[in-house]
Amino acid sequence: MNRHHPVRHAARLAVALLLVGVMSACGGDEPGNGAEPPSSPSTESSEPSETPEPSETEPAVEPATGRVYETPQFIMRAPEGWRVEYEITDAIEFTSGPPPGEGQASEADPFGLVTVETEAVSRQLSLDEVARGSTEDLPRLADSELGGEAAYLLASNQAAFSDQELGLWYDGVVVRLRFTLGGGAKADRQELVDSVVAAWEWK
């Protein structure tokens, strides 16, 4: 019977060595040894990761909230507090100034005119063709947008005044949006332009 003891001893020794190896591996992961404890796979799989909520992009400028002008092709809003200077079949002009005989506009804030003109043209025109038809003697800058549609841009922005015109062909009409502004800072006048452009809607 004693002849079997070496085999059992060897088997026990192998198991002991195996246990020592396992314990050593586990001991290397103890927090006291400077290693982080292993994460539980069951915990990771049972807790779904949270999806971050999409953030809403704030508009660069608040859309104008003044008087509404509507045609079969578009809806535009004048700056808040601006009144109609004149209106005909295919054009309207807004002004910030008080009615005639009731004083003058303050130069602390932007003042002047915002004009919209339309012209029926059945043939679709490119931006270059529409820009060539403008009566404004202003340098043409890089094309811009009006209500999400590409538009030509003519502009001259000086320290004391700003002249800009955007235009394009849309749904059978040529549309021109013109700004003739003074007063305030250059940045304030540009913000007024951007607010009217931001409020523009095509039908």
C-alpha positions, 0 to 999 in steps of 0.5 A, a space after each residue: 500500500 505504501 507504494 502508492 503514496 508517492 503517486 498521491 503525494 505527487 498529485 497533491 503537490 501538483 494540486 497545491 502548486 496549481 492552487 498557489 498559482 491561482 492564489 498568486 494570480 488573484 493576489 496580484 489583483 488585490 487593491 492593496 497591491 496597486 492594481 484595480 479589482 477586476 470588473 464583473 462581466 455580469 455587472 457590465 452586461 446587465 447595466 446598459 450604457 446611457 446615451 447622451 441626450 443630443 444638445 440643441 444648437 442655439 441660433 446665432 441670432 434671434 429671428 426678427 419679431 416685427 411686422 409680417 409681410 407675406 407673399 405667395 412665395 415667402 413670409 418675412 418679418 421686419 425688426 421689432 418696432 419698425 413701421 411700413 414706410 410704403 407698400 405697393 404691389 411688388 415691394 414694401 419698405 420698412 423704416 425705424 424712424 418715427 412718422 414724419 413730423 414726430 422727431 428723428 430716430 436715435 443714432 444710438 441704435 441702428 436705423 434706416 430702411 429694410 426693403 423687399 422687392 419682387 419681380 415675376 420672371 417665369 424662366 429660372 435664373 441663376 444667381 449671377 443673372 439675378 445679381 446682374 439685374 440689381 440696381 445697387 452699386 455695391 461689391 459682390 461678396 461670397 454668396 450667402 443664404 436666405 431661408 436656406 436657399 443660396 442667395 447672392 450678396 452685395 454689401 458695403 459695411 462701413 463704420 457709420 453705415 451698412 448697405 447690403 442686398 441679398 437676392 435670388 430667383 424662387 418659384 417664378 419671382 426674383 426676390 431682393 432683400 435690401 438693407 440701408 442702415 446707419 447708427 449704432 455699431 457695425 456689429 449691431 447693424 449686422 445683427 439686425 440684418 441677421 435677425 431679418 434673414 433668420 426669420 425668413 420663410 419660403 413657402 
